[in-house]
Amino acid sequence: MRALATAVFAILIAVLPAIAPQYFTFELTYAGAYAIAILGLVILTGRTGQISLGHGAFVAVGAYTAAIASQAGISYAVAVPLAAVLAGALGLVLGIVALRLAGAYLALATFALATSVPPLFKRFGSITGGAQGMTIPPHPQIVLYYLTWISAAALFAVAYFALRGRIGLSLRALRDSEIAAISFGVNPVLYKSLAFGWSAAYAGVAGAFIALSTAYVSPDGYGVALSLTLLVGAVIGGLDIVWGAIVGALVIEFLPLWSQAINPALTSIVYGIALILIMTFMPGGIAGSLRRHHES
Amino acid sequence: MNRRFWFIAMVALVALVSTIAVPLAAQDVPGVTATQILLGGTHPYSGPAAAYAPVGKGALAYFSYVNDHGGVNGRKIVYEDKDDGYNPAQTVQIVRQLVEQDHVFAIFDSLGTPPNLAIRQYLNDNKVPQLFVATGATVFGADYKKYPWTIGWQPNYHDEATIFGKYLLDHKPNAKVGILYQNDDYGQDLLSGLTHELGSKSNLIVKTASYEVTDPDVTSQIESLKSSGADTVFIFATPKFAIQALVTISKLSWKPLIFLNSVSASQSIMRIATKVGGPAATNGVISAVYLKDPSDPLWATDDGMKLYEDIMAKYLPGADASDANYLYGMAVAYTMVDVLKRAGRDLTREKVMQVVTHLHESPNPFVLPGIAVSITPTDRFPMREEEMMRYDAGMWNPFGGLISSRY
C-alpha cells in the first residue's frame, strides 16, 4: 500500500506540469525544495534529537553557492552538488561544536548561526552582491521543477534506507539515551556530527533550488524566519517520519499562499490559527496522526 | 482501517490538485474588461518590514475613493494586493500567480528593493508593467535600457544624500562627519550618495557605523561615532533606529549637527523622539521632504490634506492618519490613476508605458507644491526634487526652497 501511494504521488508529480498552470508548477518546485530541507530536520531533530533553529543559514550557504556558481557560468549539475558539499561542511563543523551542547544551549547556538550568516553575505559585496543581493541568469522553469523533484526522490530514498539500517538505529539510540547508546558501542562524536553534516547538506541542496527558481538571492531572505518556518514544517509534518517532510513542505508552501485569499492583511493570523489547529488535533504532526490512525 | 486511511489520503490529494484553478481564456488585454482594470501588488503585511503595510492600505483606499466617484474612463480599479512578508522568494510566487492566474494588467507599488529586484526580470520578459515600485533604490531608474517595463516613483536615496552633501559643503566645509547607516541596500545607497557628492572631500568622514535591521538598538554605534570626535552626524536609518539614535545623542550630552533621512523625518516620529529624549534631542535636526506630512499643522487647511483626511475617515476608519505611510500610498495611487486616465479608454500595456515615460504630473495633491512627478524616456527618475527643513520648537520649518538633483 505504501508502495502504491509512493507510485501515485510520483506519477502525479511527473504529469502535473502537463495539466496544471505554470505558476502552480513553479510553486511546487518550492515545495520540493522545502521538502528536502525539512527532511534534513527530520534526520537531525526528529531522529537524532538535536534541535536546530539555524537551518536557514545552511539554506543560505546553498543558495549563495548556486547563485555565485551560476553567475560564473557553472552548470547546475555542478552547482547543486557543490552547494550540498559546502553547506554540509559547515554543518559538520557546527556538529562538532554541538557535541558539547544540548537542549536550549544548542537551540541558542544554532539560532546565533541563523542571525549571523545573513550579515556575513552583506560583506564581500563584489562576490555576493552585498545587501542588494544578486540576480541569477534564469533557468527554464520546467527543468528546475523536474530537477528539484528528482533530487528530492533520490535524497528521500537515501534517507529512507539509511534511517532503516544501522545508521538510523544508532541515531535513534543516541536520541533516546546517549549513555546506553555509547555502552552499546555507538560512537556519539561520529554519529552526531554526521547527522549535522548530512542534514545541512540537504538544506544546502534546498537552498540551491530555491535560489535558482527565484533567480535572485538576497541576504535577508534567509534569516531567522526561514529557519523557524522549516522547523514548523518539520513539526507539522511529523518530526520522525520521512514522508512527513513532504506533508510539512506542502503546508508551509501553500498555507501562506492560500490564507491570502481570506485577507492579505491577516495572512499571519490565519496561518497561525491553522497551525494551532493542526497541532491541537494532530499533536504528532499530520503524518504522525495518519500513521497512528493507520496502525490502530 | 487500511482502506479508509488510503481513501482519505487520495481524497486529500485530489482536493489539492483540484484547487488549481483552471486558467481563464486569454483576453485581448490582460486585466482589462469593459467595467474594470485589474492591478496587482505586494506589500509586507507580515514580517520584519510590516511597518510599511499602510502604504498598500493607503493606495487601496484611494482606489476605492476613485471607484466611488465614477472610476477611470468608466472602469473601476480592482487592486489585488498580497502579503509577501518582504521575502523575495515569496514575492516571485505571488507575482507569477497574479500574472498567470489572475491576469493582472500591471504590477503596481510593490514594496521593497529585494522583492522588486526578484520580480523585475520576469515582468520584463513577459512585458508586464512594473509601475512605481515603492523603494528609492537607484537601480530602478538607472537600468531602464535593460528593464524598460520597470519604473520607480519616490526620490531615490542617492539623490537625497546628494542634496545633504551639497548643503554640507556649502555651510560646513570643515565638518568632521560621522555616519550611522542601516546595513542594507537602503542605507548603503544613501552612504554612497553622500560619499560620491563629497568627492575629493570625502576625507571629512571620520567614522561610519552600521547596524543590522535585526539589532536591538544602536547605542554602541552612536557612542563610537561620538568618540571619533565627529561634530556632524548623518542618520541613515529607519524610524525605530532613528528615534534611538536621536535620543542616545541627546543622552550623551553630545551636540553635533544632525542630518536625518526623510524616511524617518515624519512629525509623528519626531514627536516620539522629543518626548523620550527631550527637546534637545530634536532641535536643529536637518532633513528633507517631498510629501506633505499629515501631522504637520502647516497643511491644516490644505485641500490635498483635507482630501487625505476625508478618505482616511471614510475608507480606513480607526487607522492612525498621522502615519505618513498611508499618505505615501495615496500619493502614488494618485499618479497611477492619473496615468490610467491619460492612457484613455482604449487601454493597452504599451500605451500605459508610453504615457508613463512621457508623464509630467503637477500638482499631485499629496506631494509638496512645486514638485512634479516627471518622467521622460531617458530620465526615469520620477521625482528629483526635495526641500530641506529644520526642526525647531516642535515644528519642521522648510528653508531654501526646492532643491533639484536633475541634470
HADDOCK unambig.tbl for C-alpha pairs under 7 A between the chains (distance, minus, plus):
assign (segid A and resid 21 and name CA) (segid B and resid 23 and name CA) 6.70 0.50 0.50
assign (segid A and resid 23 and name CA) (segid B and resid 96 and name CA) 5.77 0.50 0.50
assign (segid A and resid 23 and name CA) (segid B and resid 97 and name CA) 5.65 0.50 0.50
assign (segid A and resid 23 and name CA) (segid B and resid 100 and name CA) 6.59 0.50 0.50
assign (segid A and resid 27 and name CA) (segid B and resid 93 and name CA) 6.38 0.50 0.50
assign (segid A and resid 131 and name CA) (segid B and resid 184 and name CA) 4.54 0.50 0.50
assign (segid A and resid 131 and name CA) (segid B and resid 185 and name CA) 4.98 0.50 0.50
assign (segid A and resid 132 and name CA) (segid B and resid 114 and name CA) 6.64 0.50 0.50
assign (segid A and resid 132 and name CA) (segid B and resid 184 and name CA) 6.74 0.50 0.50
assign (segid A and resid 132 and name CA) (segid B and resid 185 and name CA) 4.79 0.50 0.50
assign (segid A and resid 214 and name CA) (segid B and resid 89 and name CA) 5.66 0.50 0.50
assign (segid A and resid 214 and name CA) (segid B and resid 92 and name CA) 6.56 0.50 0.50
assign (segid A and resid 214 and name CA) (segid B and resid 118 and name CA) 6.78 0.50 0.50
assign (segid A and resid 216 and name CA) (segid B and resid 118 and name CA) 5.49 0.50 0.50
assign (segid A and resid 218 and name CA) (segid B and resid 114 and name CA) 6.65 0.50 0.50
assign (segid A and resid 221 and name CA) (segid B and resid 87 and name CA) 5.40 0.50 0.50
assign (segid A and resid 221 and name CA) (segid B and resid 88 and name CA) 6.53 0.50 0.50
assign (segid A and resid 260 and name CA) (segid B and resid 82 and name CA) 6.65 0.50 0.50
assign (segid A and resid 264 and name CA) (segid B and resid 82 and name CA) 5.27 0.50 0.50
assign (segid A and resid 264 and name CA) (segid B and resid 83 and name CA) 5.39 0.50 0.50
assign (segid A and resid 265 and name CA) (segid B and resid 45 and name CA) 5.37 0.50 0.50
assign (segid A and resid 265 and name CA) (segid B and resid 83 and name CA) 6.85 0.50 0.50
assign (segid A and resid 268 and name CA) (segid B and resid 46 and name CA) 6.27 0.50 0.50
assign (segid A and resid 294 and name CA) (segid B and resid 1 and name CA) 6.29 0.50 0.50
assign (segid A and resid 294 and name CA) (segid B and resid 2 and name CA) 5.96 0.50 0.50
assign (segid A and resid 294 and name CA) (segid B and resid 5 and name CA) 6.02 0.50 0.50
